[in-house]
Amino acid sequence: MHFRRDYLPYKGVLVFVCLIAAIGSSPVTAQQNVATSTAKPSAPQTPPTPAQIELLETKVRFEPNGDSRKEVHCIVKINSELGVRQFARLNFDYNRSFEKIEIPFVRVTHSSGGTADILPSAITDNPNPAVVSAPAYQDVRVKSVRILGLEPSDTLEYRVIATVSHHPLAPEFWFDHSFDRSGVVTRESFEIDLPALEQLQMRIAPDAPASSTSKSGTDKSARTIYLWNRSQAHDSAKSSNVSAPEPDLLFSTWASSTYMSTKLEPLLTPSPGAVSQVAAKAAEIIQGAKTQEEKLEAIYEFVSQKISTVDLPLGATGFRTRLPSEIISSGMATEEDKFALFSALAPAAGFTARAFLAGAPAPATIKLIGPKLFSHLLIEVQNGKRAQWLDPSLEVAPLAMIPAEFRGKQALLVEDWSKLGKCCPLADIMVNAWRLVPDSLPFKAAQNVSVNAALAGDGKLTAKVKYTMRGDNELLLRVAFHQSAREKWNEVAQLLALSDGFRGKIVNVSASDPYATREPFTVEYEIMQPKFVDWSKKPVRIPAILPLVGLPDPPASSANGSVASHIELGTPLNVETSVVLHLPPNTTAQTPAGTSVERDYATFSSQYAAHDGIITASRNLNFLLREIPATRAADYNAFLHAIQNDQAQLFTLDLSNTTPASSPSTPK
């Protein structure tokens, strides 16, 4: 069960994806709300939070067969209009195929006196917004309560009960919980009632010991109840951390990563009969492809682009997959279903496909294993001795391109390891279960930004900007334009311009087809900025009208004075930027000197010139290595400062007083 509210979350294209998030909204879970509603811990003189949770009481019970019941009782004091908006609607996500949500009690106590119970008619149950147009997935739902008449100083109280029965992964279960350390929760009570199972593992953070523990029953009926009673004053005295890096409480019956992947394998992998049902479609897809690479590309583009991705979190359907024939018929699929379809089509072209779960912490740091640790599913294709990694869920990712957040990280192979248990040592199997996602791209990463600009006698700047991308930034832009409606493209381009240091009004935005993944992605827009310069000021100085080059920060020393073992530079990338600036007639310009810096890990050069009323400028930054030792921090700092000093240089302009306030021709 998840409680959520909608919120608006988030220099250089590297943070552009964060800016894009501001166009839409994102869900947050109950525990995230509790833990992140405010960024600072409470203090006696700190202004009140928009809403103060005076009591958060949670009771959880698990049965030996994996069924569970969770009841939450919450009392919230509303302190401001922002708090009213935050709690005007309560949303609870669930999957009705194995979950049930009940809301037996919602009450508003008005500060002016009197109470109002929320009527059942205020409760709605609708498909999750991600599946509104996907009937096959409408078991994934949101039960909502609309709170009318809520005002500052009112108190909201509610109870919610979530029950799970016959989960696809039963009898295994996983549960985690983190206590609030932000000061939003005044008093928190948490109770968990667990069966005495031999395979049950638990981890309780040292700074969060249970207030009490009690046992009941014997043998198969034996149970243990853990209770925590925490207060805001207690947490303020015990810990200064607003949030812990790991959950305070972890309970899991998953014995190991290999056991988990063995359990998931039959849910994700289609049966031979299901594969045969789509054999004819597979033959149709690869028809005309002459090489194995062309066959792979044909299947990948079909699954990636012709089947729309249903944007549900990994595991939202309990890892159950639909028949490949049904997926093709509906034209929609989750990450898990895209793997099921791909693995069903691959044999027709002579490939075998394997699923990998990605997005978890490094295996050595995992205390207890469970499906919830993973956030994404990747596909590895075996073509003879060659292996290629794919991510068809993004729809617009070029063949064999994996998002940067997963490259170079460990992923868990979904495999029936029980078949190998008799022939291979368990230690070898455990090691082989985790594989390193390749850290390379299928092509050289490059970024080219060209600007054709004109500066008028009245100080107005107009410019045409063109981006040509290959690599990680390309993928960010493809996804951003693919997921935005055409009428929103101006907003996307505006955010892109802001991220690169450009100011002004954006018009005439165009982009190449996000699905044309075999070619670099291009974006073009025009930008206008009135009063870019004030010619009455003498002299006029302007920067080069070029994007600011993003650079990794130098390593910072930790509290004990140590530094990181290396400086991460990221995927090797060649960035080229250039501008042609047309000046008004009778304008003279003085340009700064260019810069050239060469290292074995990166090079930078710039050139500036002015001739016949035109300024030209270019900068080239080429990262050659992924990382360098931290012992070279001083050298890297010198390299960084040389680039920053170059970017800070200005052009000096002088417009003759006899020049009329006219504009040069619009750049083309």
C-alpha positions in Angstrom: 0.0 0.0 0.0 1.3 3.4 -0.9 0.0 6.8 0.3 1.0 9.5 -2.1 0.4 13.2 -2.9 1.2 14.8 -6.2 4.1 17.3 -6.3 6.3 19.2 -8.7 9.8 17.7 -8.1 12.9 19.1 -9.8 23.9 23.9 -16.1 24.4 21.8 -18.8 22.3 19.1 -20.4 23.5 16.8 -17.6 20.8 18.2 -15.3 18.3 18.9 -18.1 16.4 15.7 -17.2 15.8 17.2 -13.7 14.4 20.3 -15.2 12.1 18.3 -17.6 10.5 16.7 -14.5 9.0 20.1 -13.6 6.7 19.8 -16.6 4.8 16.9 -15.0 4.2 15.5 -11.6 5.4 12.5 -9.7 4.0 10.2 -7.0 5.6 9.8 -3.6 4.9 7.0 -1.1 3.6 7.3 2.4 7.0 6.8 4.0 8.6 9.3 1.6 6.0 11.8 2.5 6.6 11.4 6.2 10.4 11.5 5.7 10.7 14.3 3.2 7.9 16.7 3.7 10.4 19.1 5.1 14.1 19.5 4.4 15.2 20.5 7.9 14.9 18.8 11.3 12.6 20.5 13.7 14.0 23.1 16.1 12.3 25.3 18.7 12.4 28.4 16.6 11.8 26.8 13.2 8.6 27.9 11.4 5.9 25.2 11.6 5.7 22.7 8.8 2.7 22.9 6.4 1.2 19.9 8.2 2.4 18.2 11.4 1.7 14.5 11.8 0.9 14.3 15.5 0.4 10.5 15.4 1.5 7.9 12.9 0.5 4.5 14.1 1.2 1.4 12.0 0.4 -2.3 12.6 1.6 -5.0 10.3 1.0 -8.8 10.5 2.4 -11.5 8.2 1.2 -15.0 7.9 3.3 -18.1 7.1 1.7 -18.3 3.6 2.9 -14.7 2.8 -0.5 -13.0 3.3 -0.4 -9.8 5.2 -2.4 -7.0 6.8 -1.3 -3.4 7.3 -3.3 -0.8 9.2 -2.3 2.8 9.4 -3.9 5.3 11.8 -2.8 8.9 11.2 -3.6 12.2 12.9 -2.5 15.4 11.1 -2.6 19.0 12.2 -2.9 21.3 9.2 -0.8 24.4 9.7 -1.1 26.4 6.4 -2.7 26.5 3.0 0.1 24.5 1.7 -0.8 21.8 4.2 -4.4 22.0 3.0 -3.3 21.4 -0.6 -1.0 18.5 0.5 -3.8 16.6 2.2 -6.7 17.7 0.1 -6.6 14.2 -1.5 -5.2 11.0 -0.1 -4.1 8.4 -2.7 -3.4 4.8 -2.1 -1.8 2.6 -4.8 -2.6 -1.1 -4.9 -3.1 -4.1 -7.2 -6.5 -5.5 -6.8 -5.5 -8.9 -8.1 -3.8 -9.6 -4.8 -4.4 -6.5 -2.7 -7.4 -4.9 -1.0 -7.7 -1.3 0.4 -10.3 -0.3 3.0 -10.7 3.2 4.3 -13.1 2.8 7.3 -12.6 6.2 8.9 -11.8 9.7 7.7 -12.6 12.7 9.9 -11.9 16.4 9.9 -12.0 18.3 13.3 -12.4 22.0 12.6 -10.6 24.5 14.7 -13.7 26.5 14.9 -15.5 23.6 16.5 -17.4 20.6 15.2 -16.3 17.5 13.2 -17.1 16.1 9.8 -16.8 12.5 8.7 -15.9 12.0 5.1 -18.7 10.1 3.3 -18.1 7.0 1.2 -19.1 9.0 -1.8 -15.9 11.0 -1.5 -13.9 7.8 -2.0 -13.1 6.8 -5.6 -11.3 3.8 -7.0 -9.8 4.2 -10.5 -7.1 2.7 -12.6 -3.6 4.1 -12.0 -3.1 7.0 -14.4 -0.3 5.1 -16.1 -2.8 2.4 -17.2 -5.9 4.4 -18.1 -5.4 3.5 -21.8 -4.2 0.0 -21.0 -7.1 -2.2 -20.1 -4.9 -5.3 -19.5 -3.2 -3.6 -16.6 -6.1 -1.9 -14.8 -5.8 -4.2 -11.8 -3.1 -1.6 -10.8 -5.3 1.1 -9.2 -5.5 4.1 -7.0 -8.1 4.5 -4.3 -8.5 8.2 -3.4 -10.2 10.2 -0.7 -11.1 13.8 -1.4 -11.0 15.9 1.7 -13.4 18.7 1.4 -13.7 21.7 3.7 -10.1 21.3 5.1 -8.7 24.6 6.5 -5.5 25.7 8.3 -5.6 24.8 12.0 -8.0 21.8 11.3 -7.1 18.3 12.3 -7.4 15.4 9.9 -7.6 11.8 11.2 -7.9 8.6 9.1 -7.4 4.9 9.1 -6.4 2.7 6.1 -6.2 -1.1 6.0 -4.4 -2.9 3.2 -4.5 -6.7 3.0 -2.5 -8.9 0.7 -3.7 -12.4 -0.3 -2.2 -14.9 -2.7 0.6 -12.7 -3.9 2.4 -14.2 -7.0 5.6 -14.4 -5.0 4.0 -16.0 -1.9 4.9 -17.4 0.5 8.0 -15.2 0.3 7.7 -11.7 1.5 9.8 -8.5 2.1 9.0 -5.6 4.3 11.0 -2.4 5.1 10.3 0.6 7.2 12.1 3.9 8.1 11.3 6.1 11.0 10.8 9.8 10.5 13.8 11.9 11.5 12.7 15.2 9.9 10.4 16.4 12.7 7.2 16.1 10.6 6.0 13.2 12.8 5.5 14.1 16.5 4.8 10.6 17.7 5.2 7.3 15.8 4.2 3.8 16.9 5.1 0.8 14.7 4.2 -2.8 15.4 5.0 -5.9 13.3 3.7 -9.3 14.1 5.7 -12.1 12.4 5.4 -15.9 12.2 8.3 -18.0 13.5 9.7 -19.0 10.2 13.1 -20.7 9.8 13.9 -18.7 6.6 12.9 -15.3 8.1 15.7 -12.9 8.2 15.7 -9.5 9.8 17.9 -6.4 10.2 17.2 -3.7 12.8 19.3 -0.6 12.7 21.5 -0.2 15.8 20.0 3.3 16.6 16.4 2.0 16.3 16.0 -0.8 18.8 12.5 -2.2 19.5 10.8 -0.7 22.5 9.4 -4.2 23.4 9.3 -7.7 22.1 6.8 -10.4 22.9 6.3 -14.0 21.9 3.2 -16.2 21.7 2.3 -19.7 20.5 4.5 -22.7 20.0 5.9 -24.7 17.1 4.1 -23.7 13.8 1.8 -21.2 15.6 4.7 -19.4 17.3 4.9 -15.7 16.6 6.9 -12.7 17.6 5.6 -9.1 18.0 8.1 -6.2 17.8 6.9 -2.7 19.0 8.5 0.7 18.5 7.3 3.9 20.2 9.2 6.9 19.1 8.8 10.6 19.6 10.1 13.8 18.0 12.0 14.6 21.1 13.6 11.1 21.2 14.8 11.3 17.6 16.1 14.8 18.0 18.2 13.7 21.0 19.4 10.4 19.4 20.1 11.4 15.8 20.9 14.5 13.7 20.3 12.6 10.4 17.1 13.7 8.6 17.1 10.4 6.7 19.1 7.1 7.1 20.9 5.7 4.0 19.1 2.4 4.6 15.7 1.4 6.0 15.7 1.1 9.8 13.8 -2.2 9.7 14.2 -5.0 7.2 12.3 -8.3 7.2 12.7 -10.9 4.4 12.1 -14.5 3.7 14.2 -14.4 0.6 17.1 -16.8 1.4 19.5 -15.5 -1.3 19.8 -13.7 -4.6 20.0 -17.0 -6.5 16.8 -18.3 -4.7 15.0 -15.1 -5.6 16.1 -15.2 -9.3 15.0 -18.9 -9.4 11.6 -18.0 -8.1 11.2 -15.1 -10.6 12.4 -17.1 -13.7 9.1 -19.0 -14.4 7.1 -15.8 -14.0 9.1 -13.9 -16.5 10.0 -16.5 -19.1 7.3 -17.6 -21.6 6.6 -21.3 -22.0 7.6 -23.1 -25.2 3.9 -23.1 -26.2 3.7 -19.4 -25.8 6.8 -19.0 -27.9 5.4 -21.1 -30.7 2.2 -18.9 -30.8 4.3 -15.9 -32.0 6.7 -17.8 -34.3 4.9 -16.6 -37.4 5.0 -13.0 -36.1 8.7 -13.3 -35.4 9.4 -14.6 -38.9 7.4 -11.6 -40.3 9.5 -9.1 -38.2 12.9 -10.4 -39.4 11.8 -10.9 -43.0 14.3 -9.2 -45.3 17.0 -8.9 -42.6 20.2 -10.5 -44.0 22.6 -10.4 -41.1 22.2 -11.4 -37.4 22.7 -7.7 -36.5 19.8 -6.7 -38.8 17.6 -9.4 -37.3 18.4 -8.3 -33.8 17.7 -4.7 -34.7 14.3 -5.6 -36.3 13.1 -7.5 -33.2 14.5 -4.8 -30.8 12.8 -2.0 -32.7 9.5 -3.9 -32.8 9.5 -4.5 -29.1 10.8 -1.1 -28.2 8.9 1.1 -30.6 5.8 -0.8 -31.7 4.8 -1.9 -28.2 4.1 1.0 -25.9 5.7 0.9 -22.5 3.2 1.0 -19.6 5.1 3.1 -17.0 4.5 1.0 -13.9 7.2 0.4 -11.3 9.1 -2.9 -11.6 7.1 -5.5 -9.7 3.8 -3.6 -9.7 2.1 -6.7 -11.2 3.8 -9.1 -8.9 6.3 -10.0 -11.8 3.5 -11.8 -13.6 3.7 -11.6 -17.3 1.1 -11.9 -20.0 1.2 -14.2 -23.0 3.4 -12.7 -25.8 0.5 -13.1 -28.3 -1.7 -11.0 -25.9 1.1 -8.4 -25.6 1.3 -8.0 -29.4 -2.5 -7.8 -29.7 -2.8 -5.1 -27.1 0.3 -3.2 -28.3 1.2 -2.4 -24.6 3.6 -3.9 -22.1 5.4 -3.4 -18.8 9.1 -3.8 -18.5 8.6 -7.4 -17.5 6.2 -8.0 -20.4 8.6 -6.5 -22.9 11.2 -9.1 -21.8 8.6 -11.9 -22.1 7.8 -10.7 -25.6 11.4 -10.2 -26.7 12.5 -13.6 -25.4 9.6 -15.2 -27.2 10.6 -13.6 -30.6 14.3 -14.0 -30.2 14.6 -17.8 -31.0 13.2 -17.3 -34.5 16.4 -15.3 -35.2 18.7 -17.7 -33.4 19.1 -15.6 -30.2 18.6 -16.4 -26.6 17.5 -13.6 -24.2 18.0 -13.3 -20.5 16.5 -10.9 -18.0 18.7 -9.0 -15.6 17.4 -7.0 -12.6 19.2 -3.7 -12.2 19.2 -0.6 -10.0 20.1 -2.3 -6.7 23.0 -1.3 -4.5 26.3 -3.1 -4.9 25.9 -6.8 -3.9 28.5 -6.5 -1.2 26.5 -3.8 0.5 23.1 -5.6 0.5 22.1 -6.7 3.9 19.0 -8.7 2.9 17.9 -9.5 -0.7 14.4 -8.9 -2.1 12.7 -7.8 -5.3 12.0 -4.4 -4.0 15.7 -3.5 -4.2 15.6 -3.5 -8.0 14.1 -0.7 -10.1 14.7 -1.8 -13.7 14.8 -4.8 -16.0 17.5 -5.1 -18.7 17.9 -7.7 -21.4 21.0 -9.5 -22.5 21.0 -11.2 -25.9 23.3 -14.1 -26.6 24.4 -14.3 -30.2 26.9 -17.1 -30.3 29.8 -15.9 -28.0 28.7 -12.3 -28.3 26.5 -10.6 -25.8 24.6 -7.4 -26.2 22.6 -5.5 -23.5 19.3 -3.9 -24.4 16.7 -1.7 -22.8 13.5 -1.7 -24.9 11.4 -0.2 -22.1 12.5 3.3 -22.9 11.0 3.1 -26.5 13.5 5.6 -27.9 16.9 4.1 -26.8 19.2 3.3 -29.6 20.1 -0.4 -30.0 22.5 -1.6 -27.3 22.3 1.7 -25.4 21.8 1.3 -21.6 21.0 4.4 -19.4 24.1 5.7 -17.7 22.7 5.0 -14.2 22.9 1.2 -14.8 26.1 1.0 -16.8 29.2 -0.3 -15.0 26.9 -1.5 -12.2 26.1 -5.1 -11.1 22.8 -6.6 -12.2 21.2 -9.9 -11.1 20.6 -12.6 -13.7 17.1 -14.1 -13.5 17.8 -17.8 -13.9 16.6 -21.2 -12.6 19.7 -21.8 -10.5 18.3 -25.0 -9.1 19.1 -26.7 -12.4 22.8 -26.0 -11.8 22.9 -26.9 -8.1 23.9 -30.5 -8.7 26.8 -29.8 -11.0 28.2 -26.5 -9.8 29.5 -25.4 -6.3 27.1 -23.1 -4.6 29.8 -20.4 -4.2 30.4 -20.3 -8.0 26.6 -20.0 -8.6 26.4 -17.1 -6.2 29.2 -15.3 -8.0 27.9 -15.9 -11.4 24.4 -14.7 -10.5 25.6 -11.1 -10.6 27.0 -9.7 -13.8 28.6 -6.3 -14.6 26.5 -4.2 -17.1 28.9 -3.0 -19.8 30.1 0.5 -19.3 30.4 1.3 -23.0 28.2 2.9 -25.6 27.5 1.3 -29.0 28.9 4.5 -30.6 31.2 7.4 -29.8 29.5 10.0 -27.6 29.5 13.5 -29.2 27.6 16.7 -28.6 27.6 19.6 -31.1 25.9 22.9 -30.5 26.0 25.6 -33.1 24.6 29.1 -32.7 23.9 31.6 -35.5 23.0 34.9 -33.8 22.5 38.6 -34.6 22.8 41.6 -32.4 20.8 44.7 -33.3 21.4 48.3 -32.8 18.6 48.5 -30.2 20.4 45.8 -28.2 18.1 42.9 -29.1 19.7 39.5 -29.6 18.2 36.8 -31.9 19.7 33.4 -32.4 19.1 30.1 -34.0 20.5 27.2 -31.9 21.0 23.6 -33.1 21.9 20.6 -31.0 23.2 17.4 -32.5 23.6 14.6 -29.9 25.0 11.1 -29.6 25.3 9.5 -26.2 23.8 9.9 -22.8 22.6 13.5 -23.4 21.0 12.3 -26.6 19.0 9.8 -24.7 17.8 12.4 -22.2 16.6 14.6 -25.0 14.9 11.8 -26.9 13.0 10.8 -23.9 12.1 14.4 -23.0 10.7 15.2 -26.5 9.1 11.7 -26.9 7.2 12.0 -23.6 6.1 15.7 -24.2 3.2 16.6 -26.3 4.1 18.7 -29.4 2.5 21.8 -27.9 4.8 21.4 -24.9 8.0 21.4 -27.0 8.5 25.1 -26.5 8.6 24.5 -22.7 11.1 21.7 -23.1 13.3 23.8 -25.3 13.0 26.7 -22.8 14.3 24.4 -20.1 17.1 23.2 -22.3 18.1 26.8 -23.1 18.1 27.7 -19.4 20.2 24.7 -18.5 22.8 25.9 -21.0 22.8 29.5 -19.8 20.7 31.0 -22.5 17.9 33.6 -21.6 15.1 34.8 -23.8 11.9 33.7 -25.4 11.9 30.5 -27.3 10.0 30.1 -30.7 10.0 27.8 -33.7 11.1 24.6 -31.9 11.8 21.5 -34.0 13.3 18.1 -33.3 14.2 15.0 -35.2 12.0 11.9 -34.8 12.8 10.4 -31.4 12.2 6.9 -32.9 14.9 7.5 -35.5 17.5 6.0 -33.2 20.0 5.0 -35.9 20.9 8.6 -36.4 22.0 11.4 -33.9 19.1 13.3 -32.3 18.8 17.0 -33.3 16.9 19.9 -31.7 16.6 23.4 -33.1 15.0 26.5 -31.8 15.1 30.3 -32.1 15.6 32.5 -29.1 15.1 36.2 -28.7 16.3 38.5 -25.9 15.4 42.2 -26.0 17.9 44.6 -24.4 20.7 42.0 -24.4 23.1 44.9 -24.4 22.8 48.6 -23.5 24.7 50.5 -26.1 24.7 53.6 -23.9 27.2 52.0 -21.6 30.8 52.3 -22.7 32.4 49.9 -23.2 29.9 47.1 -23.8 31.1 43.7 -22.7 29.3 40.4 -23.6 30.2 36.7 -23.0 30.5 34.3 -25.9 27.0 33.2 -26.8 27.9 29.5 -26.2 26.5 26.8 -23.8 28.3 26.6 -20.5 30.5 23.5 -20.6 29.6 21.1 -17.7 32.5 19.7 -15.8 32.7 17.1 -13.0 33.4 18.6 -9.7 36.8 18.0 -8.1 36.8 15.4 -5.2 35.8 16.8 -1.8 37.6 15.8 1.4 35.6 13.8 3.9 35.3 14.7 7.6 38.5 12.7 8.4 40.4 14.4 5.6 40.4 11.5 3.1 39.4 11.9 -0.5 37.7 9.5 -3.0 40.0 6.9 -4.6 39.3 8.4 -8.1 37.7 11.3 -9.9 34.8 10.2 -12.2 34.8 12.0 -15.5 32.0 9.9 -17.0 31.6 8.4 -20.4 34.2 9.7 -22.9 32.5 12.5 -24.7 33.5 15.1 -27.3 31.7 18.4 -27.0 32.0 21.0 -29.7 30.3 24.4 -29.5 30.4 27.3 -32.0 28.8 30.6 -32.6 28.6 33.1 -35.4 27.4 36.5 -34.1 26.5 39.2 -36.6 27.0 42.7 -35.2 25.2 46.0 -36.2 27.0 48.1 -38.9 29.9 50.3 -37.6 30.5 48.0 -34.6 34.0 47.1 -33.7 34.9 44.2 -31.5 37.8 43.1 -29.4 38.0 39.3 -28.7 39.8 37.5 -25.9 42.7 35.1 -26.5 41.9 31.5 -27.0 42.9 28.7 -24.7 44.5 25.3 -25.2 44.9 22.7 -22.4 45.9 19.1 -23.0 45.9 16.2 -20.6 45.9 12.5 -21.1 42.3 12.4 -19.7 40.9 15.4 -21.5 41.7 18.2 -23.8 40.2 21.7 -24.2 40.7 24.4 -26.8 38.9 27.7 -27.7 39.2 30.1 -30.6 37.8 33.7 -30.9 37.9 36.1 -33.8 36.2 39.2 -35.2 36.2 40.2 -38.8 33.9 42.4 -41.0 31.3 42.8 -38.3 31.1 39.1 -37.4 32.3 37.4 -34.3 33.2 33.8 -34.4 33.9 31.6 -31.4 34.3 27.9 -30.7 35.1 25.7 -27.8 36.0 22.0 -27.8 36.1 19.8 -24.8 37.0 16.1 -25.3 37.0 13.7 -22.3 39.2 10.7 -23.1 39.1 8.7 -19.9 36.3 7.6 -17.6 38.2 8.4 -14.4 41.6 9.4 -13.0 43.2 8.7 -9.7 42.3 11.1 -6.9 46.1 11.7 -6.4 45.8 13.9 -9.6 43.3 16.2 -8.0 45.6 19.2 -8.1 46.2 18.7 -11.8 42.5 18.3 -12.5 41.8 21.4 -10.5 44.3 23.3 -12.7 42.6 21.9 -15.8 39.2 22.9 -14.5 40.2 26.4 -13.6 41.7 27.0 -17.0 38.3 26.1 -18.6 36.4 28.2 -16.1 38.7 31.2 -16.7 38.2 30.8 -20.5 34.4 30.7 -20.1 34.6 33.9 -18.0 36.3 35.9 -20.8 34.3 38.7 -22.4 34.1 40.4 -25.8 34.3 44.2 -25.9 32.0 45.9 -28.4 31.9 49.6 -29.5 29.0 50.8 -31.6 29.5 54.1 -33.4 27.1 56.9 -32.3 26.2 57.5 -36.0 24.8 54.0 -36.3 21.0 53.9 -36.6 19.1 51.6 -34.3 18.5 49.0 -36.9 18.8 45.2 -36.9 21.1 43.1 -39.0 19.4 40.4 -41.1 17.9 37.6 -39.1 20.4 34.7 -38.8 19.7 31.8 -41.1 
